[in-house]
Amino acid sequence: MPSAIASREKGFLTLAAMEKIMRKAGAKRVSEGAKSALKELLEEKAESIALQAVKLAAHARRRTIKPADVKLASK
């Protein structure tokens, strides 16, 4: 089942950013498939954290998501 965020946005992270992350981690070469796989995983994780952060802010009767909401949602 596609999520609400995914249906509105095809993708927000770039493959170039994925390559930069992997090169910073020590990779000499990075395949297109590896960039795509990392992009997909990070976007899914980011969406999950964002949805949980929204719930936390709503529970606190706030419409503004604060850094603490994001940090708590990521645990």
N, C-alpha and C positions, 0 to 999 in steps of 0.2 A: 504494500500500500504506500503510495507516494506521500511524503509529508507536506505540510502546508508551506514550509519554506522552499522545499525543492521544487514545488509546482510553480512558484513565482520566480525563482532564480535558478538558472541552469548551472551555474557554478561561479564562485567568487574568488577562488584561489587560482593563481596562474601556474602553468607548468614550469615556467622559469623560476618562480619562487620555490617550487618543490626541488628543482635541480640545485638551487642555491643552498637550501637546507641540507641536502645530502652531500654536497661538496664541502660545506662547512663541517660536516660530520666526518669528513676524510675520504669520501668517494673520489676516485680519479675519473671514472666515467659513469654515466647514469643513462639507462635506457628509457625510451619513451614510455614503455609499459610500467617501469618502476615509478616514474614521475606521476603517471595517471593513477596508479594504485595508492600512492601516498596522498595524492590530492583527494581521492574519494574517501579514504579513511579519515583524513583530517576534517573534511567538510561534514561528514557524518557525526564525528565527535563534537565539532563546533556547534552543529545544530542541536544535538542532544543537550549540551551544556546551556545553550541559549534558551531552549524551551524550559529547562529546569529553573534557570535564573528568573524567567518571567513568572513562573509559579511561585517562587520564593518572594518576589516583590509583591505579587498579588496577595499572598498570604499575610504580608506585613502591611497590607492596605496602601501600597504605593504603586504608582504607575511608572515610576522611574526605576530602572535597574541600576543598582549600585555595584561597585567593585566587590563588595563583600558577597553579594548574591552570586556573582560569577565564580568567585573563589569557592564558595560553599557548594555550588552546583557541580563544580569540577571534581569534587571528592567522591 
